[in-house]
Amino acid sequence: MDQPPRHVLTNVRLPLPLLKALKHRAVEERRPAAALVRAAVETYLIQKPSVPRPEATARWLRGLIGSAGTSGKKPANLSVDHDHYLYGAPKKSLRKPSRK
């Protein structure tokens, strides 16, 4: 017996106008909004397949090696700021804590 593909629940943040357009289209097509999102993601991934970029891999490896350091020391904030050390993203540890 063939089983249907297993779906996993995820959350996606959409701007309100985009969400309204999605719901409107779902009503027009008499399909669940989730089905439209899945179809759009599949189309996007088919049209723009992921191709490994050697320069990105090399940069990632250099960042990983550099963050470990030759002296055996590593930054105290490595677990929080790993994206900074690997990809050059802004440091999260420098952000001010959000007030709740």
SVG drawing of the C-alpha trace seen along z (x, -y; Angstrom):
<svg xmlns="http://www.w3.org/2000/svg" viewBox="-14 -47 62 49">
<polyline fill="none" stroke="black" stroke-width="0.4" points="0.0,0.0 1.4,-3.4 1.2,-5.9 0.8,-9.6 3.8,-11.8 4.1,-12.8 3.5,-16.5 5.3,-18.4 3.7,-21.5 5.7,-24.7 5.1,-28.4 5.7,-31.1 5.5,-34.8 3.8,-36.7 3.0,-40.3 -0.7,-40.9 -1.4,-41.9 0.3,-38.7 -1.7,-36.6 -4.9,-38.2 -4.1,-37.5 -3.3,-33.9 -6.6,-33.4 -8.4,-35.1 -6.8,-32.8 -7.5,-29.7 -11.2,-30.6 -11.1,-31.3 -9.5,-27.9 -11.4,-26.1 -8.2,-24.7 -6.6,-25.0 -4.1,-27.8 -1.5,-25.2 -1.8,-23.4 -1.2,-26.7 1.9,-27.3 3.2,-23.8 2.7,-24.2 4.5,-27.6 7.5,-26.2 7.7,-23.2 7.6,-25.4 10.3,-27.7 12.6,-24.9 12.2,-23.3 12.8,-26.5 15.8,-27.5 17.6,-24.3 20.2,-24.6 23.7,-24.3 26.6,-24.0 28.9,-27.0 32.5,-26.1 33.4,-29.6 30.6,-29.6 31.7,-26.2 35.4,-27.4 34.3,-30.5 32.3,-28.4 35.2,-26.1 37.7,-29.0 35.2,-30.6 34.9,-27.3 38.6,-26.8 39.2,-30.4 36.7,-30.3 38.4,-27.4 41.7,-29.3 45.2,-27.9 45.7,-28.5 42.9,-26.2 40.9,-29.2 37.5,-29.9 35.3,-32.9 33.1,-32.8 30.1,-33.7 30.6,-31.1 27.4,-29.3 25.4,-32.5 27.4,-34.2 28.3,-31.2 26.6,-32.8 28.9,-35.8 32.1,-33.7 31.0,-31.5 29.1,-33.9 29.9,-37.4 26.4,-38.0 25.9,-40.7 26.7,-39.4 23.6,-38.4 25.4,-38.9 25.6,-42.7 21.8,-43.0 20.0,-44.6 17.6,-42.2 14.0,-42.7 11.5,-43.9 8.5,-41.7"/>
</svg>
